[in-house]
Amino acid sequence: MHFSLLSLSALVATSLALPSVNHIVHEKRDRLPPGWQYHEKLQGSKVLPMRIALTQSNLDKADEFLMDVSNPESSNYGKHWTHEEIANKFAPSAETVDTVKSWLTSSGIAPERLSRSQSLGWLKFDATVAEAENLLETEYHLYKHTTGKPHVSCSKYHIPKHVAPHVDFITPTVHFDAKIPQAVAKPVEKRAPTTTAAVGHPVQTKAALGIGAPSSGSLPKKGARIDIKAILDELRNCNRFITPNCLRALYLFPPVLTANPQNSYGIVEYTPQAYLQGDLDLFFANFSKNQVQRTPILNSINGGLIQTTQQGFQFNGESDLDLEYAMALVNPQKITLYQVGDEVQGASFNDFLDALDASYCAGDDPFQDASYPNPNGGFPGPKNCGGFAATKVISTSYGYNEADLTAAYERRQCNEYMKLGLAGTSFVFSSGDNGVGGNGGRCLDPATKEYNDGSSGIFNPGFPSTCPYITSIGATQIVPGASVTAPEQACQSVIFSGGGFSNVFPLPSYQSAAVKSFFTNYPPPYGADRFNNSQTTRGFPDISANGANYVVAVNGAFSLVYGTSASSPTVGAILTLINEARLYAGKSTLGFVNPFLYQNPGAFNDITLGGNPGCGTPGFQSVPGWDPATGLGTPNFPKLLSAALKLP
């Protein structure tokens, strides 16, 4: 009898450790992220807030829908959708909801315990650890970070084969949820979910919330302080000092005289990054006098505030740069400032998107994105889900490495940019400042896929630049010693234009011919050991603008600033001016602009000098046509405007 009990115990233990024959691994984590270690097995009586992300309907047709309103050759060009139409089109199907509910109820989760999110995209219920382990055929453990923060996770989980097509992902599982304070977070630039990226890289916990942290690798770079008297003759010195008038001369766009009430331009900033009004006034007093004492329209999201407690370039440089140039270039059009996140928790890109689209909010990963009310203080909540309108153009000068995030997290966010594009918003993002390397110049070790010092290894593309539904902006500069009318080169001063190819997103149709031409005519001298050379994935940037020697008022003095952080708001301003002209002509705004851009390569100044070195290589070279250093080139405003006004 004693032998039989032992045998039975062993059999039970074995059955718990092995998945059922009809179950498959849905997600797994190969290793712990840096700073975390195993602590103990989680007690079975503990309660977990389970969230199941249901597969959305019609995502296989999403690209078709977007191209129908964004491709100039379509009869529906410019006929953007309402948010209600978008929500209904992509809601999970009845089959998906019924399949997942049936699985849950047959596994012992009573129907009355289930609730569905307002967006219809999530099923929610509370379960004990024992119930969750039985449901997902896994084991939950408690982990601790070096800061002392605890976290509940499993290394992998299983769901039935027939259910898998109906589930995007489940939380809490392989993702980590502990909020690591920015002051003690490892400065690995902006990161997000904690499973494994497409390249096999273990992603960092909660870095998505550190997007605005001073250690963030995608913030602009500061150069020397300058005497404003040295640039009184602006246009003669544009190769050394970029000002709003230099940009107007480079890209041939005039000062604006009108502000159509239907037009709008938004800049996104992430706390603790904040502008100083004194800096704006100092800049405007010298370069846009009628804007002195003007402020942007503040949209405070999740307690976003213009903090003045912490000052210095690392806290004010980004916001000062973005707002000084965006406001000056589209004046008298007003700028909307989306200030996202409080000083305690920070914010992620998803937290911003939540405020624009309530249906997206319920689908947040609570183990990557901010939660409110926050028991640690700060914004008391509730979290801003919807209630904020998207401007016609939105510029963001922040970015992650694609290897920082899971593919599932990136795809979900990218699909949200697609939906907002359907509604008529143009998203522009800076492409990064480290060439083919990622934030901080880091590359990926070929063997471990861990970040290295950037002197060798696999190229490290940026996200959201690799998302095919945003416009990625690279950086150029005036050739040293050349005039403002001379051809520019890829930026070679202080920063290098971010560019490369995705490891997650396929090659979009609008870019296909340009990318194939690049590989055919100018094949890079690297193999698959360096980058995704399959010729089947998204390339970036799409276009570029000057990103060197910007004269910026920061902390009461003028300094030179460098980065695609400058290029993005400049391009956003140009798109806003084109929207202004289209609106006065009785036409729609541009919306998702990439198909239009790639169909009009002649509206750009082709860049054929320089490259974007990184990872111990010269990177990609700027060549005739599109290239992964400067994209299609820089805007020629008169040509771009002419092409845009010919559209329906």
C-alpha positions as CSV (number, residue, x, y, z in Angstrom):
1,M,0.0,0.0,0.0
2,H,2.9,2.4,0.8
3,F,4.4,1.7,-2.6
4,S,1.1,2.4,-4.3
5,L,0.7,5.8,-2.6
6,L,4.2,6.8,-3.7
7,S,3.5,5.7,-7.2
8,L,0.3,7.7,-7.2
9,S,2.0,10.8,-5.9
10,A,4.7,10.5,-8.6
11,L,2.0,10.1,-11.2
12,V,0.1,13.2,-10.0
13,A,3.3,15.3,-9.9
14,T,4.2,14.1,-13.5
15,S,0.8,15.0,-14.8
16,L,1.0,18.5,-13.3
17,A,4.4,19.1,-14.9
18,L,3.4,18.0,-18.4
19,P,0.9,19.7,-20.6
20,S,-2.2,17.9,-21.9
21,V,-1.9,16.4,-25.4
22,N,-4.3,19.0,-26.7
23,H,-2.5,22.0,-25.1
24,I,0.3,23.9,-26.7
25,V,2.8,26.6,-25.4
26,H,1.3,30.0,-26.0
27,E,4.1,32.2,-24.6
28,K,7.3,31.5,-22.9
29,R,10.2,33.3,-21.3
30,D,13.7,31.8,-21.9
31,R,15.5,33.7,-19.1
32,L,14.9,36.2,-16.3
33,P,15.5,39.9,-17.2
34,P,18.4,41.7,-15.6
35,G,18.0,42.4,-11.9
36,W,15.5,39.7,-11.1
37,Q,16.0,36.4,-9.2
38,Y,13.8,33.5,-8.1
39,H,12.4,33.9,-4.5
40,E,9.8,31.2,-3.8
41,K,6.9,29.2,-5.1
42,L,3.7,31.2,-4.9
43,Q,1.0,29.9,-2.5
44,G,-2.0,28.3,-4.2
45,S,-4.5,30.4,-2.3
46,K,-3.2,33.8,-3.5
47,V,-5.6,35.6,-5.9
48,L,-4.5,36.8,-9.4
49,P,-6.3,39.3,-11.6
50,M,-6.5,37.3,-14.9
51,R,-6.8,39.1,-18.2
52,I,-7.3,37.4,-21.6
53,A,-6.7,39.4,-24.7
54,L,-9.0,38.2,-27.3
55,T,-8.0,38.1,-31.0
56,Q,-9.5,41.0,-32.8
57,S,-11.5,40.5,-36.0
58,N,-10.5,41.6,-39.4
59,L,-6.8,42.4,-38.5
60,D,-5.9,40.3,-41.6
61,K,-7.8,43.0,-43.6
62,A,-6.5,46.0,-41.6
63,D,-3.8,46.9,-44.1
64,E,-6.4,46.8,-46.9
65,F,-8.7,49.1,-45.0
66,L,-6.0,51.6,-44.3
67,M,-4.7,51.6,-47.8
68,D,-8.3,52.2,-49.1
69,V,-8.3,55.6,-47.4
70,S,-4.6,56.4,-47.7
71,N,-3.5,55.3,-51.1
72,P,-3.9,58.2,-53.5
73,E,-4.9,55.8,-56.2
74,S,-8.0,54.7,-54.2
75,S,-11.4,56.2,-54.9
76,N,-11.9,56.4,-51.2
77,Y,-8.8,58.4,-50.5
78,G,-9.2,60.8,-47.6
79,K,-12.5,59.3,-46.5
80,H,-11.4,58.5,-43.0
81,W,-13.4,56.4,-40.6
82,T,-15.2,57.3,-37.4
83,H,-13.9,55.8,-34.1
84,E,-17.2,53.9,-33.7
85,E,-16.8,52.4,-37.2
86,I,-13.2,51.3,-36.3
87,A,-14.2,49.8,-32.9
88,N,-17.0,47.8,-34.5
89,K,-14.9,46.5,-37.4
90,F,-12.1,45.1,-35.2
91,A,-14.1,43.8,-32.2
92,P,-13.5,40.1,-31.5
93,S,-15.9,37.8,-33.3
94,A,-18.7,35.9,-31.5
95,E,-16.9,32.7,-32.3
96,T,-13.8,34.0,-30.5
97,V,-15.7,35.1,-27.4
98,D,-17.8,31.8,-27.2
99,T,-14.7,29.6,-27.7
100,V,-12.7,31.2,-24.9
101,K,-15.7,31.4,-22.6
102,S,-16.5,27.7,-23.2
103,W,-12.9,26.8,-22.4
104,L,-13.0,28.8,-19.2
105,T,-16.3,27.4,-17.9
106,S,-15.3,23.8,-18.8
107,S,-12.2,24.4,-16.7
108,G,-14.1,25.4,-13.6
109,I,-14.4,29.2,-14.1
110,A,-18.1,29.9,-13.5
111,P,-19.7,32.2,-16.1
112,E,-20.8,34.7,-13.4
113,R,-17.1,35.3,-12.6
114,L,-16.3,36.5,-16.1
115,S,-16.6,40.1,-17.2
116,R,-15.8,41.7,-20.6
117,S,-14.0,45.0,-21.1
118,Q,-15.8,48.0,-22.4
119,S,-13.7,47.7,-25.6
120,L,-15.0,44.1,-25.9
121,G,-11.5,42.9,-26.5
122,W,-10.7,41.4,-23.1
123,L,-12.2,38.8,-20.7
124,K,-11.4,39.4,-17.0
125,F,-11.8,37.3,-13.9
126,D,-10.0,36.7,-10.6
127,A,-8.5,33.3,-9.9
128,T,-6.5,31.6,-7.2
129,V,-3.0,30.6,-8.1
130,A,-4.1,27.0,-8.0
131,E,-6.9,27.7,-10.4
132,A,-4.6,29.6,-12.8
133,E,-2.0,26.9,-12.7
134,N,-4.5,24.3,-13.5
135,L,-6.1,26.4,-16.3
136,L,-2.8,27.3,-18.0
137,E,-0.8,24.1,-17.0
138,T,2.0,26.1,-15.5
139,E,3.5,27.1,-12.1
140,Y,3.6,30.6,-10.6
141,H,6.6,31.8,-8.7
142,L,7.5,34.9,-6.8
143,Y,10.6,36.8,-8.0
144,K,12.4,39.7,-6.5
145,H,14.2,42.6,-8.1
146,T,17.5,43.9,-6.7
147,T,15.5,47.0,-5.6
148,G,13.3,44.7,-3.4
149,K,10.3,44.8,-5.7
150,P,8.4,41.5,-5.8
151,H,6.7,40.1,-8.9
152,V,4.6,37.1,-9.8
153,S,5.4,35.2,-13.0
154,C,5.6,31.9,-14.8
155,S,8.1,30.8,-17.3
156,K,5.6,29.6,-19.9
157,Y,1.9,28.7,-20.1
158,H,-0.3,26.4,-22.2
159,I,-3.7,26.7,-23.7
160,P,-5.8,24.3,-25.9
161,K,-4.9,24.1,-29.5
162,H,-8.4,25.1,-30.6
163,V,-8.4,28.1,-28.3
164,A,-4.9,29.5,-29.3
165,P,-6.1,31.2,-32.5
166,H,-8.6,33.2,-30.4
167,V,-6.2,34.5,-27.8
168,D,-3.5,37.1,-28.2
169,F,-1.9,36.7,-24.8
170,I,-2.8,36.3,-21.1
171,T,-1.7,38.2,-18.0
172,P,-0.2,37.7,-15.5
173,T,2.0,35.1,-17.1
174,V,5.5,35.5,-18.6
175,H,5.3,39.3,-18.4
176,F,6.7,41.2,-15.4
177,D,4.6,43.8,-13.6
178,A,6.8,45.4,-10.8
179,K,7.2,49.1,-11.3
180,I,10.9,49.8,-11.0
181,P,11.4,53.5,-9.9
182,Q,13.2,55.5,-12.6
183,A,15.9,56.5,-10.2
184,V,17.1,53.0,-9.7
185,A,16.1,51.4,-13.0
186,K,19.1,50.3,-15.1
187,P,19.6,52.9,-17.8
188,V,18.9,50.7,-20.7
189,E,16.7,53.2,-22.5
190,K,13.1,52.7,-23.0
191,R,12.0,49.2,-22.6
192,A,8.8,47.2,-22.2
193,P,7.4,43.6,-21.8
194,T,9.5,40.9,-20.3
195,T,9.3,37.9,-22.4
196,T,11.6,37.3,-25.4
197,A,11.9,39.7,-28.4
198,A,11.9,38.4,-32.0
199,V,15.7,38.3,-32.0
200,G,15.7,36.2,-28.8
201,H,16.6,39.1,-26.6
202,P,15.2,39.0,-23.0
203,V,13.2,42.2,-22.6
204,Q,13.6,44.6,-19.7
205,T,10.9,45.0,-17.1
206,K,8.8,48.2,-17.0
207,A,11.1,50.3,-19.1
208,A,8.1,51.4,-21.1
209,L,7.3,53.6,-18.1
210,G,10.7,55.2,-18.2
211,I,10.3,56.7,-21.7
212,G,10.8,60.2,-20.3
213,A,13.6,59.3,-17.8
214,P,16.8,61.4,-18.0
215,S,18.7,58.2,-18.8
216,S,16.5,57.4,-21.8
217,G,18.7,56.8,-24.8
218,S,16.5,58.5,-27.4
219,L,16.6,62.0,-25.9
220,P,18.4,64.6,-27.9
221,K,22.2,65.3,-27.5
222,K,23.5,68.6,-26.2
223,G,26.3,70.5,-27.8
224,A,28.2,73.6,-26.9
225,R,26.5,76.7,-25.5
226,I,26.6,79.6,-28.0
227,D,26.5,83.4,-28.0
228,I,23.3,84.4,-29.8
229,K,25.1,87.4,-31.3
230,A,27.2,85.0,-33.3
231,I,24.2,84.0,-35.5
232,L,22.6,87.3,-36.2
233,D,23.1,86.7,-39.9
234,E,21.1,83.5,-39.7
235,L,21.2,82.2,-43.3
236,R,24.9,82.6,-43.8
237,N,25.6,80.4,-40.7
238,C,23.1,77.6,-41.2
239,N,25.9,75.0,-41.6
240,R,26.8,75.8,-38.0
241,F,23.6,77.1,-36.4
242,I,20.1,75.8,-37.4
243,T,17.2,78.2,-36.7
244,P,13.6,78.2,-37.9
245,N,14.6,80.4,-40.9
246,C,17.3,78.0,-41.9
247,L,14.7,75.2,-42.0
248,R,12.4,77.3,-44.1
249,A,15.3,78.0,-46.5
250,L,16.4,74.3,-46.6
251,Y,12.9,73.0,-47.4
252,L,11.5,76.1,-49.2
253,F,8.4,76.6,-47.0
254,P,7.2,80.1,-46.1
255,P,6.1,81.5,-42.7
256,V,2.5,80.7,-42.1
257,L,-0.2,83.4,-42.3
258,T,-3.4,81.4,-41.4
259,A,-4.6,79.0,-38.7
260,N,-7.5,76.9,-40.0
261,P,-9.7,75.9,-37.0
262,Q,-10.0,72.4,-38.3
263,N,-6.2,72.0,-38.4
264,S,-4.1,70.8,-35.4
265,Y,-0.7,69.6,-34.5
266,G,0.3,67.7,-31.4
267,I,3.6,67.1,-29.6
268,V,3.9,64.3,-27.1
269,E,6.1,64.5,-24.0
270,Y,6.7,62.1,-21.2
271,T,7.1,63.2,-17.6
272,P,9.6,64.2,-16.1
273,Q,10.5,65.8,-19.4
274,A,9.0,69.3,-19.4
275,Y,9.4,72.7,-21.0
276,L,10.3,75.9,-19.2
277,Q,8.2,78.9,-20.2
278,G,11.3,81.2,-19.7
279,D,13.1,79.1,-22.3
280,L,10.2,79.4,-24.8
281,D,10.1,83.1,-24.3
282,L,13.9,83.5,-24.7
283,F,13.7,81.5,-28.0
284,F,10.7,83.4,-29.3
285,A,12.2,86.8,-28.4
286,N,14.9,86.0,-30.9
287,F,13.2,83.9,-33.6
288,S,9.4,84.4,-33.4
289,K,8.7,87.6,-31.6
290,N,4.9,87.6,-31.6
291,Q,4.9,84.3,-29.7
292,V,6.6,85.5,-26.5
293,Q,4.5,84.4,-23.5
294,R,2.5,82.0,-25.6
295,T,2.0,78.5,-24.3
296,P,0.9,75.2,-25.9
297,I,-2.6,73.8,-25.3
298,L,-2.0,71.4,-22.4
299,N,-3.6,68.0,-22.5
300,S,-2.6,66.5,-19.1
301,I,-2.9,62.7,-19.3
302,N,-2.7,60.6,-16.1
303,G,-1.5,63.5,-14.1
304,G,1.0,64.8,-16.7
305,L,2.4,68.1,-15.5
306,I,4.9,70.7,-16.5
307,Q,7.2,70.0,-13.6
308,T,9.8,72.6,-12.7
309,T,11.3,70.8,-9.6
310,Q,14.0,69.1,-11.6
311,Q,15.7,71.2,-14.2
312,G,18.6,70.8,-16.6
313,F,19.1,69.6,-20.1
314,Q,18.2,66.0,-19.2
315,F,14.8,67.2,-18.0
316,N,14.0,70.2,-20.3
317,G,16.1,69.7,-23.4
318,E,13.6,67.4,-25.3
319,S,10.5,69.4,-24.5
320,D,12.1,72.8,-25.1
321,L,13.5,71.6,-28.5
322,D,10.2,70.1,-29.6
323,L,8.0,73.0,-28.6
324,E,10.2,75.9,-29.7
325,Y,10.5,74.6,-33.2
326,A,7.0,73.1,-33.6
327,M,5.4,76.3,-32.4
328,A,7.6,78.6,-34.4
329,L,7.3,76.7,-37.7
330,V,3.5,76.5,-37.7
331,N,2.8,79.9,-36.0
332,P,-0.1,81.1,-35.8
333,Q,-1.4,77.6,-35.6
334,K,-1.6,76.5,-32.0
335,I,0.2,73.4,-30.7
336,T,-1.4,70.8,-28.5
337,L,1.0,69.4,-25.9
338,Y,0.1,65.9,-24.7
339,Q,2.0,65.7,-21.3
340,V,1.8,62.1,-20.3
341,G,2.3,60.5,-16.9
342,D,3.0,61.7,-13.3
343,E,6.3,62.1,-11.6
344,V,6.0,58.8,-9.6
345,Q,5.1,56.3,-12.3
346,G,6.0,57.9,-15.6
347,A,4.2,56.6,-18.7
348,S,4.5,54.4,-21.7
349,F,3.4,55.0,-25.3
350,N,0.3,52.8,-24.6
351,D,-0.7,55.1,-21.8
352,F,-0.8,58.0,-24.3
353,L,-2.8,55.9,-26.8
354,D,-5.2,54.9,-24.1
355,A,-6.2,58.6,-23.7
356,L,-7.0,58.8,-27.4
357,D,-8.9,55.6,-27.6
358,A,-10.9,54.1,-24.7
359,S,-11.3,50.8,-26.5
360,Y,-7.5,50.4,-26.5
361,C,-7.2,51.3,-22.8
362,A,-8.9,48.1,-21.5
363,G,-6.3,46.1,-23.4
364,D,-3.2,47.5,-21.7
365,D,-0.7,45.1,-20.3
366,P,-0.9,45.8,-16.6
367,F,2.6,44.4,-16.3
368,Q,4.1,47.0,-18.7
369,D,1.8,50.1,-18.6
370,A,0.8,52.4,-15.9
371,S,-2.0,51.6,-13.4
372,Y,-4.1,54.1,-11.5
373,P,-4.8,54.9,-8.7
374,N,-1.1,54.3,-7.9
375,P,-0.7,53.1,-4.3
376,N,2.8,54.7,-4.3
377,G,1.4,58.2,-4.7
378,G,1.2,60.5,-7.7
379,F,-1.9,60.7,-9.9
380,P,-4.9,59.4,-7.9
381,G,-6.8,58.2,-10.9
382,P,-8.8,57.0,-12.5
383,K,-6.7,56.3,-15.5
384,N,-7.5,58.4,-18.5
385,C,-9.2,56.1,-21.0
386,G,-10.4,58.1,-23.9
387,G,-11.6,61.7,-23.6
388,F,-8.7,63.2,-25.5
389,A,-8.9,64.0,-29.2
390,A,-6.1,63.1,-31.6
391,T,-4.7,66.1,-33.5
392,K,-4.3,65.7,-37.3
393,V,-0.5,65.3,-36.9
394,I,1.3,63.9,-33.9
395,S,5.1,64.1,-33.4
396,T,6.9,61.9,-30.9
397,S,10.7,62.3,-30.4
398,Y,11.1,59.2,-28.2
399,G,11.5,55.5,-29.2
400,Y,12.4,52.0,-28.0
401,N,14.7,49.4,-29.4
402,E,12.6,46.7,-31.2
403,A,14.5,44.2,-29.0
404,D,13.2,45.9,-25.9
405,L,9.7,44.6,-26.4
406,T,7.8,41.4,-27.2
407,A,6.5,41.0,-30.7
408,A,3.0,40.7,-29.4
409,Y,3.2,44.0,-27.5
410,E,4.7,45.7,-30.6
411,R,2.0,44.4,-33.0
412,R,-0.8,45.4,-30.7
413,Q,0.6,48.9,-30.4
414,C,1.3,49.1,-34.2
415,N,-2.3,48.1,-34.9
416,E,-3.5,51.0,-32.8
417,Y,-1.4,53.4,-34.9
418,M,-3.1,51.8,-37.9
419,K,-6.6,52.4,-36.4
420,L,-5.8,56.0,-35.6
421,G,-4.5,56.4,-39.2
422,L,-7.8,55.1,-40.4
423,A,-9.4,58.0,-38.4
424,G,-7.1,60.5,-40.2
425,T,-4.1,61.1,-37.9
426,S,-0.5,61.2,-39.2
427,F,2.0,59.8,-36.7
428,V,5.7,60.8,-37.1
429,F,8.5,59.3,-34.9
430,S,12.2,60.0,-34.7
431,S,14.2,57.1,-36.0
432,G,17.0,57.1,-33.4
433,D,20.4,58.7,-33.0
434,N,22.8,55.8,-33.2
435,G,22.8,54.6,-36.8
436,V,22.3,50.9,-37.1
437,G,22.8,50.6,-33.3
438,G,20.0,51.0,-30.8
439,N,19.5,53.5,-28.0
440,G,22.7,54.1,-26.2
441,G,24.6,52.8,-29.3
442,R,24.0,49.2,-28.2
443,C,23.9,46.2,-30.5
444,L,23.1,42.6,-29.9
445,D,25.5,39.8,-29.2
446,P,25.2,37.1,-31.9
447,A,25.4,34.3,-29.4
448,T,23.3,35.5,-26.4
449,K,21.2,38.2,-28.1
450,E,22.1,40.3,-25.0
451,Y,23.0,44.0,-25.5
452,N,26.7,44.6,-25.9
453,D,28.8,47.8,-25.9
454,G,28.0,48.6,-29.5
455,S,31.4,47.9,-31.0
456,S,30.2,44.7,-32.8
457,G,27.2,42.5,-33.1
458,I,23.7,42.4,-34.7
459,F,22.1,45.7,-35.8
460,N,19.5,46.9,-33.4
461,P,16.4,48.5,-35.1
462,G,14.1,50.9,-33.3
463,F,10.4,50.8,-32.5
464,P,7.9,52.3,-33.4
465,S,10.0,53.2,-36.4
466,T,9.6,49.6,-37.6
467,C,5.9,49.7,-37.4
468,P,4.6,50.2,-41.0
469,Y,1.7,52.5,-39.9
470,I,3.8,55.4,-38.7
471,T,6.2,57.7,-40.6
472,S,9.8,57.3,-39.4
473,I,12.0,60.3,-39.6
474,G,15.8,60.2,-40.0
475,A,18.4,63.0,-39.7
476,T,20.5,65.0,-42.1
477,Q,22.8,67.9,-41.8
478,I,24.2,70.7,-44.0
479,V,27.7,69.6,-45.1
480,P,30.2,71.5,-43.0
481,G,31.2,74.7,-44.7
482,A,28.4,74.5,-47.3
483,S,25.6,76.9,-47.9
484,V,22.0,76.4,-46.9
485,T,21.2,75.8,-50.6
486,A,23.7,73.0,-51.0
487,P,22.6,69.3,-50.9
488,E,22.6,67.9,-47.4
489,Q,24.2,64.6,-46.2
490,A,23.2,62.0,-43.7
491,C,23.9,63.4,-40.2
492,Q,27.5,62.8,-39.2
493,S,27.8,65.3,-36.3
494,V,27.3,64.0,-32.8
495,I,24.5,61.6,-33.9
496,F,23.9,59.2,-36.8
497,S,20.5,58.7,-38.4
498,G,18.8,55.6,-37.1
499,G,17.8,53.1,-39.8
500,G,17.6,49.5,-40.7
501,F,15.2,46.6,-41.1
502,S,12.6,45.1,-38.7
503,N,12.8,41.7,-37.2
504,V,9.0,41.8,-36.5
505,F,7.0,43.6,-39.2
506,P,6.7,42.5,-42.8
507,L,7.5,44.7,-45.8
508,P,4.5,47.0,-46.4
509,S,3.2,47.1,-50.0
510,Y,3.7,50.9,-50.3
511,Q,7.4,50.4,-49.6
512,S,8.0,47.2,-51.5
513,A,9.4,48.7,-54.7
514,A,11.7,51.1,-52.9
515,V,13.2,48.4,-50.7
516,K,13.6,46.0,-53.6
517,S,15.3,48.7,-55.7
518,F,17.8,49.4,-52.8
519,F,18.8,45.7,-52.5
520,T,19.0,45.2,-56.2
521,N,21.1,48.3,-57.0
522,Y,23.0,48.9,-53.8
523,P,23.2,45.5,-51.9
524,P,24.7,46.1,-48.4
525,P,28.0,44.3,-47.7
526,Y,26.5,42.4,-44.7
527,G,24.9,39.0,-44.2
528,A,22.2,37.7,-42.0
529,D,24.6,37.6,-39.1
530,R,24.3,41.4,-39.0
531,F,20.8,42.3,-39.9
532,N,17.5,40.9,-41.3
533,N,18.5,40.7,-45.0
534,S,15.5,38.7,-46.1
535,Q,14.2,41.6,-48.1
536,T,10.8,40.9,-46.7
537,T,10.6,43.2,-43.7
538,R,9.9,46.8,-43.0
539,G,12.7,49.3,-43.7
540,F,13.2,52.6,-42.0
541,P,13.4,55.6,-41.9
542,D,10.8,56.8,-44.5
543,I,12.1,60.3,-44.9
544,S,14.5,62.7,-43.1
545,A,15.0,66.3,-42.1
546,N,17.9,68.2,-40.6
547,G,18.9,67.0,-37.1
548,A,22.2,68.8,-36.3
549,N,23.2,72.1,-34.8
550,Y,19.7,73.3,-33.7
551,V,19.8,76.5,-31.7
552,V,17.7,75.8,-28.6
553,A,17.0,77.8,-25.5
554,V,17.5,75.5,-22.5
555,N,17.7,76.6,-18.9
556,G,18.1,80.2,-19.7
557,A,20.8,79.9,-22.3
558,F,21.2,78.9,-26.0
559,S,22.8,75.6,-26.8
560,L,23.3,73.5,-29.9
561,V,21.2,70.4,-29.9
562,Y,21.4,67.2,-32.1
563,G,19.1,64.4,-32.8
564,T,16.2,62.9,-34.8
565,S,14.3,64.4,-31.9
566,A,14.7,67.7,-33.9
567,S,13.9,66.1,-37.3
568,S,10.5,64.7,-36.2
569,P,8.8,67.9,-35.1
570,T,10.2,69.6,-38.2
571,V,8.5,67.1,-40.5
572,G,5.4,67.2,-38.4
573,A,5.3,71.0,-39.0
574,I,5.6,70.6,-42.7
575,L,2.8,68.0,-42.8
576,T,0.7,70.4,-40.7
577,L,1.3,73.2,-43.3
578,I,0.2,70.9,-46.1
579,N,-2.9,70.0,-44.1
580,E,-3.6,73.7,-43.7
581,A,-3.6,74.2,-47.5
582,R,-5.7,71.1,-48.1
583,L,-8.3,72.2,-45.6
584,Y,-8.6,75.6,-47.2
585,A,-9.1,73.9,-50.5
586,G,-12.0,71.9,-49.1
587,K,-10.1,68.7,-48.9
588,S,-9.4,66.2,-46.1
589,T,-6.2,66.1,-44.1
590,L,-3.5,63.7,-45.2
591,G,-4.0,61.0,-42.5
592,F,-1.6,58.1,-42.9
593,V,0.9,59.7,-45.3
594,N,3.3,56.9,-46.3
595,P,1.6,55.7,-49.5
596,F,1.5,59.3,-50.7
597,L,5.2,59.9,-49.8
598,Y,6.4,56.7,-51.6
599,Q,4.3,57.6,-54.7
600,N,6.0,61.0,-54.9
601,P,9.8,60.4,-54.5
602,G,10.4,63.4,-56.8
603,A,9.0,65.6,-54.0
604,F,12.1,65.0,-51.9
605,N,15.7,66.1,-52.0
606,D,17.5,62.8,-52.5
607,I,20.4,62.4,-50.0
608,T,23.4,60.5,-51.5
609,L,26.2,61.4,-49.0
610,G,27.1,59.9,-45.7
611,G,25.7,56.9,-43.8
612,N,24.6,55.6,-40.4
613,P,27.5,53.7,-38.8
614,G,27.1,51.5,-35.8
615,C,27.9,48.0,-34.4
616,G,31.5,48.3,-35.6
617,T,30.4,48.9,-39.2
618,P,29.9,51.8,-41.6
619,G,26.2,50.9,-41.4
620,F,24.1,51.7,-44.5
621,Q,25.1,54.3,-47.0
622,S,22.9,57.1,-48.4
623,V,22.4,56.2,-52.1
624,P,20.2,57.4,-54.9
625,G,16.6,56.6,-54.1
626,W,15.3,55.2,-50.8
627,D,17.9,53.9,-48.3
628,P,17.9,52.8,-44.7
629,A,19.9,55.8,-43.6
630,T,17.9,58.8,-44.8
631,G,14.8,57.2,-46.5
632,L,13.5,59.0,-49.5
633,G,15.3,62.2,-48.5
634,T,14.2,65.5,-47.2
635,P,11.0,67.4,-48.1
636,N,10.9,69.8,-51.0
637,F,7.9,71.7,-49.8
638,P,6.7,73.3,-53.0
639,K,6.7,69.9,-54.8
640,L,5.2,68.1,-51.9
641,L,2.4,70.7,-51.5
642,S,1.7,70.6,-55.3
643,A,1.4,66.8,-55.2
644,A,-0.8,66.9,-52.1
645,L,-3.2,69.5,-53.6
646,K,-3.7,67.3,-56.6
647,L,-5.1,64.6,-54.4
648,P,-8.9,64.3,-53.9
